[in-house]
């Protein structure tokens, strides 16, 4: 990614990253508002991607106008399809986790994906993570344990909900790892354009045939919230985020992005009366956020040592 190095160039970039983080953090809020109208999870996912992917193509064509077309190799097509499948499974698990656990706790579980990514990279390199990384991982899981102690309110704790949440985090971590090999040759805009198109194909293949037409016919208020979810928490933040990352330092942008769960929790407590966290749960949330920030700093230092820019 290109970065400016003079003046206060980072300010505008971090503002864009903050705006994208703020918008993405509302995904769980909008999903719960849609669920209140009796819309099934699969119906929300189908409408979300059937509406979002055409917008991705339109905006991507506009952003890449004048640039030469990119020809993908068979391996790149396969990896785009694989990342599309991973994002489909991650999104499916994530929306089921929101329905089962509520907006707050489901976001906390999902935001363990940086720690899971650390485990994946350690397995690839066939070595244990360093002491600092292990400490970050331990703190994150301690935070999850505190978050699930008695005194939590909002949603219903269930094994299925937790498995959905961890499934979403795991698939997203693998998706992020594989995407690193594609964003450089394709560019972040084109990669997500192709990858999300495959996600839509998987949605159409696996969800649409099993969804009755009566479930696809949602009410006008529910459809309005789906449109808000698509524009405000899907398409818009994607382009804001990658434009912000193009302008800003990646490590600084990562620190800004880690406040996403805090936004979700704060908004959930304002919108939904049943979304409340006790003192121990807030401590757990703080530990998780602190561990995510520490993990990004550890990755940043290791990347600087190796002469590389950290990924987000």
N, C-alpha and C positions, 0 to 999 in steps of 0.2 A: 504494500500500500504506500502511496505517495504521502509525504508529510511536509508541511511547511516548517521552517526552522527559524523564522525571523518574527520579531514583534510578539504580539499576543495571539498568534495563530491558533493556539489550542483552545481559546475560549469558545469560539464559534463551534468547533468540533465537539467539545464536551457538552455544549448546550444541546446539540442535536442528539448525542448519545443519551443525555438525561431525558429528553423528550421522548425518545424511542422507548427507553426503559419504563418511563411513566405510563406510556400507552400500552405496552405489553403486559404490565402488571395488572391492568384492568381486565384481562382475558377471563380470569376466574370470576370476577364480579359480573361481567356480561353473561357468562355461561349460567350462573345461578339465576339471574334475572330471566333468562330464556326458559330455564327449567321450571320456573314458577307457573308457566303457561302450559305445563304438561307436555312439553316437547321432548321426545326421547333423545338420548345422547347421540345415537347414530344419525338421526335426522339433523341435528345441529352440525355434526361434522360434514355431512353431505352438502348441506347448503353453504357452509363456510368455504369449502374448497371449490365448489362449482361456481361460486360468485367471485372468489379471490383470484383463482388462476387466470381468468381472462384479464383481470386488472393488472396482474403481474406482467403479462405479455404486453399489454398496451403501454404501461409505464416503462418497461424494460426496452421496448422498441424505441421509445422517445429518448431514453437516457443513452442508448447506444447508437443513435442516429449518426450517420457519417462514418462509423467505424466499420472496418472490414468484417465480413462474417467469419464465424469460428467453426471449423470443421472438427468434429469429435471423432476420436479413434474408437474402435469397438470396445476397448477396455474402459474408456471414459464414458461411453454410453451405458456399459454395465454398471459402473460405479454410480452414475447418476440414478439409474434404476434402483440400485441397492439403497442409496441414501433416501430416495423417495419412499421406498418400502419402510425403512427405519423410521422416517418422520411420520408416516401413516400410523404405524404401530404406537409410536410415542404419543401422538395426538389422541389416538383412540383410548389409550390407557390414561392419559392425562385428564380427559374430559370425564371418564368414569371415576377417576380419583376425586375430581371436584364434586361430582354428584354424591359420592360416598362420604368424603371427609370434610367437605366445606372448602371455601376458597383459601382460608388461612393455612391450615395444616397441609393441604395438598401442595401449596406453593413451597412450603418448607421442605417437603420430601423431594419435590422436583429439583430444588436448588442444591441437592447433593451431587448433581451431575459433574461438577468440577472435580470432586473427590473421586468419583467413579472413573473419570477420565484419567486421573493420576494412576489408578490401579491398572487400567488398560495399557497405558504406556509402560508401566513397570513390567507387566507380563510380556509385552513385545520385546523389551530389552533384556528380559530374563534376569532381572535383578530386583531386589527389594528397594522400595523408595527410601530416600534419605530420612534422617531422624526428624528434620523439620517437617517434611511431608507427612510422615507417620503421625507426628503430633497434631498436625492440622486435621488429619483424618479422624483421630481419636476425639478431638474436640467437637468435630461436626457430629459424630455419632452420640456423644454425650448430650449435645444439644437436642437431638432427636429424642433421646430417652427422657429428658426433662419435659419436652413438649408433650409427650404422651402420658405423663403422670396424671393421677386424679386431680381434678380441679379445672381441667380443660372443658370448654363448652363450645358447641357449634358443630352441627353435623353429628354423625354417629361413627365412632371408631369401629372399624371392622378389619379383619384380616384381608378380605378381598380388596377393600379400599387401599390399604397399605401396599398390597402387592401391585395394584394398579399404579400407585404412585412410584414405587421403585422400578416397575417396568418402564414407565415413562422416562424416568431419569436415566436408566441404563441404556435404553434405545437412543435417547438424545445424546448421551455421551459417545456412543459408537458412531452415530451420525456425524457428530462434530469432528471426531477423529478422522473418519474417512474423507470428509469434505475438505480437509486441509490439503489433500493431494490434487484437488480439482479447482479450488478457487484461484490458484496462481495462474494456470494456463488458460482457464476459461473466464476469469474475472468473477467477482462475487455476484454481480447482477445476473449474468448469463447462467452461472451455476444454479442459483436459486430458481431462475426461470425454468430450467429444464428439470431440476429435481422436484420442484413443486408440481410440475406437470405430471410426472410419474406418480406423485402422491395422489393426485386427482384420479389417475387411471386405477390405482389400487382401491381408492374409495369406491369408484364405479363398479369395480369387479367384485369386491368382497362385501360391501355394505348395501349398495343400491338394490341388488337382486333380492335381498332378504328384508328390505324395508317396504312395507305395504304403502300403496299410494295414499291411503288415508292418513298415514303418519307424516308424509311429505307435505300435506296441505296444512300449513301452520296458520295461526291467526295473524291478523294484521299487526297487533302489538309485538308478538313474538318475532315476526319477520323484520320488523323495524329494529329490534334489538340485535338480530342476526346481522343486519346491514351495518349497524354500529360496530359489532364485533369484527366484521370483515374489514371495514375501512380503518377503524381507529386502532384495533389491536392485532391486525394481521398484515395488511398491505402497507399502510402508511409507516408504521414503526420499522418495518424491514428496510425501506429505502432511507429513512432517517438514520437508522443505526449504521448502515454501511457507508453512507456519506459522512457521518460523524467519525467513523473509524478511519476513513480516508484522510481526514483532516487532522485528527487528534492522535496523541500518543496512545498506543494500545493498552499499556499498563494503567494509565490514568483513566482511560475509558472503562476498563474493567472494574476499577474501584467505584466509578459512578454507577455502573450497571448492577452492582451487588445490592443496591438499595431497592431493587424491584420487589422482593418479598415484603419489605417494610411498607411500601406503598399499598400492596395488596391487602395486608393485614389492617392497615389504618382505614382504607376505604371500606373493607368488609365490615368493620366494626361500626362504621357510620351508616351503612346501607342496610345491614341485616341485624336485627336485634339478637339473634341467636349466636352470632359470631363474637365470642369473647374469649380472652386468654387471661389466666390467672398469673400471679407473680412468677411462679416457677416456669410457666410456659413462656413468659416474656424473657426470662433468663435463658431458656433453651433457644429461643429465637435469636437472642443476642449472640450466643455462642456459635450458632450456625453461621450467622452473617459474618462474625469475626473470623471464623475458620475459612470461609470463602475468600474474604479479603486477604487473609494471610497466605492462602494457597496461590492466589494470583501474584502476590509479591514474591513468593518463593520461585514461581515459574518465571517471573520477570528477571530476577537476579540470575537464575540459571541460564536464561536466554542471553542476557547481556554478557555473561561470562563466555558463552559459546559464540558470541558475535551475531546472534540472531534476534529478530524482533519477536516478542511473545505473541502467541495467538489468543484470540478470544472466541 
